[in-house]
Amino acid sequence: MIRRATPDDVNGLRAAVIAAYAPFADQGIGLPPVAEGLDTDIRDHLVWVADDRGIILGGIVLMIADGHAHLANVAVHPDFAGKGLGRELIDTAQNAALALGCTDMSLTTHPDMTATIGFYEKLGWVETGRERDKVFMTTSFV
């Protein structure tokens, strides 16, 4: 079940985020501190979790500013990858962004996360640029 995150979800979401990014860290990919600030994100932004009877399987952080939507974090615990949870979380965020009047959404990922880039491309996202260790992508709702 996808639902809005509450402050009580911070530890479960943090564990899912750390697990989701661990394979990339194990490959030596230099990532920002992806699990930091989730309590602030839940308080200040739109955050959803994939919850299976109280166990957080993943989550998504959506930031809205000046009519623009940005996916700040998308993570699914690797034990539950490939089951459509990532897509369901992204669809939830896109629907919320649309309801708030946004016409597109952006994200930033790492160039060495090729499978992640491919996942987004399969969903219709397009790369809009690269800068050092960042790949910028966007998708349009219109």
C-alpha positions in Angstrom: 0.0 0.0 0.0 1.3 3.4 -0.9 0.5 6.1 1.7 1.7 9.4 2.9 4.6 9.2 5.3 4.3 10.2 8.9 7.1 11.1 11.4 6.7 7.5 12.7 8.0 6.2 9.4 11.4 7.9 9.5 13.4 4.9 10.8 11.7 2.4 8.4 12.1 4.7 5.5 15.8 5.4 6.4 16.4 1.6 6.5 14.8 1.1 3.1 16.7 4.0 1.5 20.0 2.8 2.9 19.3 -0.8 1.6 18.2 0.5 -1.8 21.4 2.5 -2.3 23.8 -0.1 -0.7 24.5 -2.0 -4.0 25.6 1.3 -5.6 27.8 2.3 -2.6 29.3 -1.3 -2.7 30.3 -0.6 -6.4 32.2 2.4 -5.2 29.7 4.9 -6.7 30.1 8.2 -4.7 26.6 9.1 -3.6 25.4 12.0 -1.5 24.0 11.2 2.0 20.7 9.8 0.6 19.3 8.8 3.9 19.9 12.1 5.8 17.1 14.6 6.4 14.2 12.3 5.9 12.5 13.6 9.0 12.7 17.1 7.6 11.5 15.8 4.2 8.4 14.3 5.8 7.7 17.5 7.6 8.4 19.9 4.7 7.6 18.0 1.5 5.4 15.4 0.0 6.7 11.9 1.0 5.0 8.6 0.4 6.0 5.1 1.6 5.3 1.7 0.3 4.0 0.0 3.5 3.4 -3.8 3.8 1.7 -4.3 7.2 3.9 -1.8 9.0 7.1 -2.6 7.1 8.4 0.2 4.9 9.6 -1.3 1.6 10.5 2.0 0.0 9.5 5.6 -0.4 9.6 8.8 -2.5 10.2 12.4 -1.7 8.6 15.0 -3.9 9.5 18.7 -3.7 7.3 21.4 -5.2 8.6 24.9 -5.7 7.3 27.6 -8.0 5.0 25.2 -9.8 7.8 22.8 -10.5 8.0 19.2 -9.3 11.3 17.5 -8.4 11.8 14.0 -7.2 14.4 14.3 -4.5 14.6 10.6 -3.6 13.1 7.4 -4.9 14.1 4.2 -3.1 12.8 0.6 -3.0 14.5 -2.0 -0.7 16.3 -4.4 -3.0 14.4 -7.4 -1.6 11.3 -5.9 -3.1 12.7 -4.5 -6.4 11.2 -5.6 -9.7 7.6 -5.8 -8.3 6.4 -2.4 -9.6 6.8 -0.5 -6.4 9.1 2.1 -7.9 6.7 2.7 -10.7 3.8 2.9 -8.3 5.6 5.4 -6.1 6.5 7.6 -9.1 2.9 7.4 -10.4 1.7 8.6 -7.0 4.1 11.5 -7.0 3.2 12.4 -10.6 -0.5 12.4 -9.8 0.1 14.7 -6.8 2.3 17.0 -8.9 -0.4 17.2 -11.6 -3.1 17.9 -9.0 -0.9 20.8 -7.8 -0.7 22.3 -11.3 2.8 21.1 -12.3 3.3 20.1 -16.0 6.6 18.4 -15.6 8.9 16.7 -13.1 12.7 16.6 -12.8 15.2 14.4 -11.0 19.0 14.0 -10.6 20.8 10.7 -10.6 24.4 9.5 -10.9 25.9 8.6 -14.3 27.2 5.3 -13.0 23.7 4.2 -12.0 23.0 3.0 -15.6 20.2 0.6 -14.6 18.4 3.5 -12.8 18.8 5.8 -15.8 17.4 3.0 -18.0 14.5 2.5 -15.7 13.6 6.2 -16.0 14.0 6.2 -19.7 11.7 3.2 -20.0 9.1 5.3 -18.1 9.5 8.2 -20.7 12.0 10.4 -18.8 14.6 12.1 -21.0 18.1 13.2 -20.1 18.5 17.0 -20.1 22.1 17.3 -19.2 25.1 16.1 -17.2 27.5 17.9 -14.9 30.3 16.0 -13.2 28.6 13.2 -11.2 25.0 14.2 -12.0 22.6 13.3 -14.7 19.5 15.5 -15.0 16.3 14.1 -16.3 12.8 15.3 -16.8 9.4 14.0 -17.8 6.4 16.0 -19.0 2.7 15.3 -18.1 1.2 17.0 -21.1 
